[in-house]
Amino acid sequence: MNAAISVVSVVGIGADGWDGLPESSRRLLRDAEVLIGGPRQLDLLDPADCGGERIAWPSPLRPAVPGLLAAHEGRAIAVLASGDPSFYGIARTLAETIGADRLRVHPHPSSVSYACARLGWALEAVETVSLVARPLGALAAALHPGRRVLVLGEGPGTPADVAAYLRATGWGDTRIRVLEQLGGPRERVLDATAADWPHERTDALHVLALDCVRDPGTLRLGATPGLPDEAYEHDGQLTKRYVRAATLAALAPAPGELLWDIGGGSGSIGIEWMRTHRSCRAVAVEKSPERAARITRNADALGVPALRVVTGPAPAALAGLPTPDAVFIGGGLTAPGLLDACWDALPAGGRLVANTVTLESEALLADRYRRHGGELIRLAVSAAVPVGGFTGWRQAMPVTQWSVTKGSVTEASGTRGSVTEASVTRGSVTKEEEA
Ligand SMILES: C[S@@+](CC[C@H](N)C(=O)[O-])C[C@H]1O[C@@H](n2cnc3c(N)ncnc32)[C@H](O)[C@@H]1O
């Protein structure tokens, strides 16, 4: 960023307005030639204290930011933000659009700090979910018995919506406290279970605090991959639980990474990838529109509504997708050009995992294993079932899985490079399979 470009002050302000500001923030606001903020924040400032030109954020905000700030270049600009500007706030948008080096952020206690202070909760022990511009389904992954969850509401109807959602998904005994106008003179707490929630509307400015209670009979979902198959709506096209757990282990998601889940089926691989960390992203590519719609429903129900679903056959449907960190192929392996397209799309260090139950696709994977190395395994899962008055094993179709990390530039360009070493270390796997 150009050092000559002026710095923008970002000042956090609470429901207590001017009275709650430290002198350092007051001084910045008094001296500002331009005050930018939401109408609610701007109204908290008395023109007698702050005489700068007032500008309300336009909508949509993000594309307007660079032009708006450029138009006032050289003047003292103060941006007003609610609470801590760095917590689900304007500071992120500003840092991403004009650069963090142009910002000086002056935080106020955030709404969640106030909520924890009122409830006696430890901030580091609670999960926070924002429902601002996000569907209610975002809550699902945070619900575990005994957990404390803070929810940032979208508007006056959010508490009633959350209560209805909790009732519908088997969490009706969850205690909901709505903490309104935290830190201000009109602070108030509403308190009831989701099952009995009486308030259709609340103050728009609020935080919800949930003490999660699962209803008897609600399916238990753990935090690790390998959710029960019953957690999914499916038509049989589902990577089953134990193979799914092994597949996620091979994919090894890390925070912030992007997965392509090709042949998404019911969406389970992309969904469990995203459930490992809230910053993980996934794109499911599914040729059947009916299944694509089902993937969306499963993603909503399992707490990852941000999963992107692309409807269409791969490889054509892959055009224009952002570069993945990992690719999973659960369907379409024999589609011409699919494996090559996935391999080519991966950057060096990217991972590819492919599962199949057919001999035709297995031949393809064996060929790639010879060329690129990696690990070729077969997963055979048997479950005990009644046999007359006794118990016997019923074996599911064995799944062949090839997983590989794309190597250095030499490997990526098709020469064996580091692959030889990979083949040697994985040799025992082949032997086991032959045994
Ligand atoms: C075995 S299922 C995958 C199961 C999935 N991993 C899950 O757990 O739900 C295979 C899926 O791949 C889809 N498929 C097959 N060929 C495809 C292609 N070329 N492009 C996109 N999807 C494809 C099928 O419609 C089917 O839904």
PDBQT file of the ligand as one rigid body, heavy atoms in Angstrom, charges set to zero:
ROOT
HETATM    1  C1  LIG A 501     -21.267 -43.489  -5.038  1.00  0.00    +0.000 C 
HETATM    2  S1  LIG A 501     -21.994 -41.930  -5.207  1.00  0.00    +0.000 S 
HETATM    3  C2  LIG A 501     -20.949 -40.995  -4.203  1.00  0.00    +0.000 C 
HETATM    4  C3  LIG A 501     -21.390 -40.969  -2.779  1.00  0.00    +0.000 C 
HETATM    5  C4  LIG A 501     -20.971 -39.756  -2.038  1.00  0.00    +0.000 C 
HETATM    6  N1  LIG A 501     -19.562 -39.721  -1.751  1.00  0.00    +0.000 N 
HETATM    7  C5  LIG A 501     -21.745 -39.676  -0.736  1.00  0.00    +0.000 C 
HETATM    8  O1  LIG A 501     -21.258 -40.055   0.288  1.00  0.00    +0.000 OA
HETATM    9  O2  LIG A 501     -22.888 -39.275  -0.777  1.00  0.00    +0.000 OA
HETATM   10  C6  LIG A 501     -21.512 -41.467  -6.845  1.00  0.00    +0.000 C 
HETATM   11  C7  LIG A 501     -22.227 -40.212  -7.384  1.00  0.00    +0.000 C 
HETATM   12  O3  LIG A 501     -21.489 -39.734  -8.508  1.00  0.00    +0.000 OA
HETATM   13  C8  LIG A 501     -22.370 -39.136  -9.424  1.00  0.00    +0.000 C 
HETATM   14  N2  LIG A 501     -21.649 -39.064 -10.722  1.00  0.00    +0.000 N 
HETATM   15  C9  LIG A 501     -21.288 -40.081 -11.524  1.00  0.00    +0.000 A 
HETATM   16  N3  LIG A 501     -20.599 -39.605 -12.604  1.00  0.00    +0.000 NA
HETATM   17  C10 LIG A 501     -20.487 -38.272 -12.447  1.00  0.00    +0.000 A 
HETATM   18  C11 LIG A 501     -19.864 -37.234 -13.191  1.00  0.00    +0.000 A 
HETATM   19  N4  LIG A 501     -19.179 -37.458 -14.316  1.00  0.00    +0.000 N 
HETATM   20  N5  LIG A 501     -19.955 -35.975 -12.724  1.00  0.00    +0.000 NA
HETATM   21  C12 LIG A 501     -20.634 -35.703 -11.587  1.00  0.00    +0.000 A 
HETATM   22  N6  LIG A 501     -21.243 -36.640 -10.856  1.00  0.00    +0.000 NA
HETATM   23  C13 LIG A 501     -21.162 -37.922 -11.262  1.00  0.00    +0.000 A 
HETATM   24  C14 LIG A 501     -23.598 -40.043  -9.377  1.00  0.00    +0.000 C 
HETATM   25  O4  LIG A 501     -24.769 -39.377  -9.806  1.00  0.00    +0.000 OA
HETATM   26  C15 LIG A 501     -23.643 -40.422  -7.895  1.00  0.00    +0.000 C 
HETATM   27  O5  LIG A 501     -24.495 -39.525  -7.214  1.00  0.00    +0.000 OA
ENDROOT
TORSDOF 0
